[in-house]
Amino acid sequence: MKEFDAIYKSALDELHSEGRYRVFAELVRHCGHFPRARRSTADGEQEVTVWCSNDYLGMGQHQKVIEAMKEAIDHCGAGAGGTRNISGTTHYHVLLEQELADLHGKESALIFTSGYISNWATLGTLGAKIPGLIIFSDALNHASMIEGIRYAKCDKVIWKHNDVADLEAKLKAADPKAPKLIAFESVYSMDGDIAPIKEICDLADKYGAMTYLDEVHAVGMYGPRGGGIAEREGLMDRLTVIEGTLGKAFGVMGGYIAASAALCDFIRSFASGFIFTTSLPPSLAAGAVASIRHLKASPFERARHQERVRKLRGLLDARSIPHMPNPSHIVPVMVGDAAKCKWISDLLLDDWGIYLQPINYPTVPKRTERLRITPTPLHSDADIEHLTEALHSLWSHCALARHVA
Ligand SMILES: *Cc1c(COP(=O)(O)O)cnc(C)c1O
């Protein structure tokens, strides 16, 4: 089948020529020394500081999480041994779903093997099984939501990002008798902006629509118990479905929805992506429970996280490095050119031991290529100074635009 290689190669050549061919950094994180890692290259090994991890709070190396996972492995072994329906539901899975339902103040929760699958399976199933459902989807929704809606083959209406006037115009134009669902995120991961959740819920009430909120980049990090932006704003009860991940701030892996008992039972019973796949290893469920319980009770990580973000922004401003202002923990430093973005990222890594993956199209629109910095509670003052010093030097070296104060 060698003749097909030419097809692959020409498609890959195109990525190369546009400067957006993906090269993975090969890392081993040092447990207990977050955010340090060892990077392996063809030329040998290098110690690096990771600045682009979604393990936003370092919970992936938290002692309580690690101990819970080890204990679960010692207790019941490695894998779950089946799908949820056929021998793969353990006590750990049940506990985790209870913990998540409680976190979001919902009757029920349902776990999936990833946040991607939870979006895909839930939106796909709602869209396919509710006759005549129209899904109103924010223009910047995550790929997993878009794929779920596509899979559902239901009617969809895309509204302008975070634009409630546009959403209302589109709700008004739709058949008043059709069932409706508004799908959106709280913190958008590339620009770090936050949706007007209350206004969207008000429109949902006015037009009789359900609401589906992806809180993947907010759970663990916002709200008094880490329930996300909706918890912080006292809006959790106004959302039909809250979706989240266990793989980012909770530091483990897996995804979930929290909703009414009837809705969760419906997805449990009809979603292919829930039914026909092996359930999470019990150790992951145990680690997630430990992480969620810790963050429910401890505001320390959240407070320190926000303080680190302010510190980094202050030092970037002092050096006139342009970064996108937003109300979240995500600090996008704009470069605006795919090849330059990759070049800077390579120099940061090779010369400064700083690992910041370039973010290029199609993750973000062309000409908005960026470095997406995610400070954590475990980045020290010295780490932040080293990073801003490196960016300052590269901005001069690469003749990049400065922010004009
Ligand atoms: C990362 C991400 C997901 C997928 O979550 P995983 O657990 O990594 O599969 C879903 N939605 C958004 C907005 C994300 O950024």
The ligand as an SDF file (V2000), in Angstrom:
LIG
                    3D

 15 15  0  0  0  0  0  0  0  0999 V2000
   -9.5680   19.9400   26.9350 C   0  0  0  0  0  0  0  0  0  0  0  0
  -10.9920   20.2930   26.6290 C   0  0  0  0  0  0  0  0  0  0  0  0
  -11.9880   19.3090   26.5650 C   0  0  0  0  0  0  0  0  0  0  0  0
  -11.6500   17.8520   26.5880 C   0  0  0  0  0  0  0  0  0  0  0  0
  -11.3140   17.4140   27.8580 O   0  0  0  0  0  0  0  0  0  0  0  0
  -10.3380   16.1550   27.9960 P   0  0  0  0  0  0  0  0  0  0  0  0
  -10.6450   15.6120   29.3360 O   0  0  0  0  0  0  0  0  0  0  0  0
   -8.9450   16.6560   27.8210 O   0  0  0  0  0  0  0  0  0  0  0  0
  -10.7210   15.1970   26.8980 O   0  0  0  0  0  0  0  0  0  0  0  0
  -13.2990   19.6980   26.4590 C   0  0  0  0  0  0  0  0  0  0  0  0
  -13.6410   21.0130   26.3610 N   0  0  0  0  0  0  0  0  0  0  0  0
  -12.7140   21.9750   26.3770 C   0  0  0  0  0  0  0  0  0  0  0  0
  -13.1400   23.3850   26.2860 C   0  0  0  0  0  0  0  0  0  0  0  0
  -11.3600   21.6470   26.4960 C   0  0  0  0  0  0  0  0  0  0  0  0
  -10.4370   22.6030   26.4520 O   0  0  0  0  0  0  0  0  0  0  0  0
  1  2  1  0
  2  3  1  0
  2 14  2  0
  3  4  1  0
  3 10  2  0
  4  5  1  0
  5  6  1  0
  6  7  2  0
  6  8  1  0
  6  9  1  0
 10 11  1  0
 11 12  2  0
 12 13  1  0
 12 14  1  0
 14 15  1  0
M  END
$$$$
